[in-house]
Amino acid sequence: MTRAKALLDGLRLPVIAAPMFLVSGPALVIAASRAGVLGTFPALNQRSTEGFRDWLEEIEAGLSTGAAALPYGVNLIVHKTNPRVEADLRVCVEKRVPVIITSLGAVPDLVKAVHSYGGVVLHDVINMRHAAKAIEAGVDGLVLVSAGAGGHAGTNSPFAFVSEVRRIFPQGVIALAGAITTGRHVAAAIAAGADVAYMGTRFIATEEGAAPPAYKQMILDSRISDIVYTPAVSGVHGNFMRDSLVRAGLNPDGPAPEMNMDKKEAKAWRDIWSAGHGVGGIDAVMPTQALVAELGADFDCALGELQRWRAHAPAPAREKVA
Ligand SMILES: Cc1cc2nc3c(=O)[nH]c(=O)nc-3n(C[C@H](O)[C@H](O)[C@H](O)COP(=O)(O)O)c2cc1C
């Protein structure tokens, strides 16, 4: 078994609580990893590399169990627009962060640096071209950001995407993302061929999520039809909640407005709230531990139902087919 698969095998539930700008910090990471899924956060949620190091120390302390520490992950944006990437990576190496999730650039040197201390690299992609490039760079796993995901979502069907990537990445870890909201969805992701479900939006509506209360309330009040896929906020297509676009003076039903928000992207994400298609299945803000327990119970129900179908399959007919 690869190191990446062994790490996931140690989870209570095959779920990664995905990194979310302005939402995931130490409280959510610690609560998620303690509950038995993999907690993660973007390094850029801290304003400086020094602050980032402080957060890692806080997380290490929160996850040390006396025996082996529980795993967690950090998201690094590997792009020339992120001047901190090298310094943040050095801190990750020093602190031996168990999982690094890279966005935008899949760089062999970074993979080498993370492997040097036994860490695992997952890279997030929205299409086959980027998946192939990341595999070539030597990543341990891919995050397939499919249609309906929160943040900068892709447009591929998760079913088709996971099958096509599995053909070119038979031994790698595949995390599937896009509106995964319930334990049944987690089971569906595994049944479809993924190793782990990657869930963002559902974890915004947790007590430990750092989003303001009005953001969490909008998640509860929104339905799939309230999610708008637009490049207006950051220049790259992403999913955002309609009411937050309207409040910012944008017309979600008109043509994508010409907005040069690149330099103000952090502010844009603060005022315009991202969420995926899964919002309609979210009815309560919960403590993360209770959420993971609920996901686990729902996951078990789904497995029970799949198992029932196995019993239904008439064995003689199967033999005939074979
Ligand atoms: C508010 C918000 C902020 C996000 N910020 C980041 C980020 O900083 N880095 C990143 O790699 N992905 C980011 N994402 C994407 C998530 O990591 C994940 O791919 C996505 O939420 C999964 O889809 P789901 O929200 O439908 O579960 C963000 C998503 C949301 C909703």
The ligand as a Gaussian input file, in Angstrom:
#p B3LYP/6-31G(d) Opt

LIG

0 1
 C      -15.457000      29.442000       0.356000
 C      -14.534000      28.542000      -0.382000
 C      -13.188000      28.840000      -0.425000
 C      -12.295000      27.981000      -1.095000
 N      -10.958000      28.267000      -1.068000
 C      -10.079000      27.394000      -1.621000
 C       -8.674000      27.612000      -1.501000
 O       -8.214000      28.586000      -0.903000
 N       -7.836000      26.698000      -2.071000
 C       -8.322000      25.604000      -2.723000
 O       -7.524000      24.789000      -3.198000
 N       -9.636000      25.368000      -2.843000
 C      -10.527000      26.227000      -2.289000
 N      -11.875000      25.974000      -2.367000
 C      -12.337000      24.734000      -3.011000
 C      -12.440000      23.603000      -1.984000
 O      -11.157000      23.261000      -1.506000
 C      -13.116000      22.339000      -2.610000
 O      -12.493000      21.978000      -3.801000
 C      -14.596000      22.552000      -2.876000
 O      -15.195000      23.280000      -1.839000
 C      -15.311000      21.210000      -3.014000
 O      -16.630000      21.354000      -3.446000
 P      -17.896000      21.502000      -2.446000
 O      -17.778000      22.870000      -1.861000
 O      -19.066000      21.387000      -3.355000
 O      -17.806000      20.434000      -1.427000
 C      -12.790000      26.814000      -1.730000
 C      -14.160000      26.529000      -1.687000
 C      -15.027000      27.371000      -1.016000
 C      -16.489000      27.017000      -0.936000

